[in-house]
Amino acid sequence: MNLSAPTQPIFIVSIILAVLALVGMFVNTIPFVSANEFWIAIAAYVVLLVGNVAKGL
């Protein structure tokens, strides 16, 4: 398996999801995000993983 650097849009989506998970953890006023912050953080890492494994994404 050859890894490649993720493209900038994939990296930005991953960062946005990770920040959203952190905000959901500390601010309990966002109903969906606060209830699912763990899964949003996992989704951020999965997006980043796919961006590293898939070439050209």
Secondary structure per residue as TSV (DSSP state, phi and psi in degrees):
chain	resnum	aa	ss	phi	psi
A	1	M	-	360.0	122.8
A	2	N	-	-99.1	129.0
A	3	L	-	-94.5	146.1
A	4	S	-	-133.7	159.1
A	5	A	-	-68.8	139.1
A	6	P	-	-70.2	154.2
A	7	T	-	-72.8	165.3
A	8	Q	H	-62.7	-41.8
A	9	P	H	-62.3	-38.9
A	10	I	H	-64.8	-42.3
A	11	F	H	-63.6	-41.8
A	12	I	H	-66.0	-41.0
A	13	V	H	-62.0	-41.6
A	14	S	H	-63.1	-43.7
A	15	I	H	-63.5	-42.5
A	16	I	H	-61.6	-43.7
A	17	L	H	-64.5	-40.7
A	18	A	H	-65.7	-42.5
A	19	V	H	-65.9	-38.9
A	20	L	H	-62.3	-39.5
A	21	A	H	-65.2	-41.0
A	22	L	H	-65.5	-42.4
A	23	V	H	-63.0	-41.8
A	24	G	H	-63.1	-28.7
A	25	M	H	-74.1	-39.2
A	26	F	H	-95.6	-20.8
A	27	V	-	-118.3	114.3
A	28	N	T	-93.7	22.8
A	29	T	T	-98.7	-4.9
A	30	I	-	-100.5	103.6
A	31	P	H	-57.4	-53.9
A	32	F	H	-68.7	-42.3
A	33	V	H	-69.5	-42.6
A	34	S	H	-65.9	-30.8
A	35	A	H	-80.2	-21.2
A	36	N	S	-128.4	32.0
A	37	E	H	-63.4	-33.8
A	38	F	H	-62.9	-46.3
A	39	W	H	-71.3	-29.9
A	40	I	H	-68.6	-39.2
A	41	A	H	-65.2	-40.6
A	42	I	H	-62.7	-41.1
A	43	A	H	-62.7	-36.8
A	44	A	H	-61.9	-43.9
A	45	Y	H	-71.8	-32.4
A	46	V	H	-67.9	-41.8
A	47	V	H	-60.5	-43.5
A	48	L	H	-66.7	-38.0
A	49	L	H	-62.7	-46.2
A	50	V	H	-62.4	-38.3
A	51	G	H	-65.6	-29.4
A	52	N	H	-80.9	-36.7
A	53	V	H	-82.9	-42.7
A	54	A	S	-82.4	125.6
A	55	K	T	-78.8	131.9
A	56	G	T	91.4	0.1
A	57	L	-	-91.9	360.0
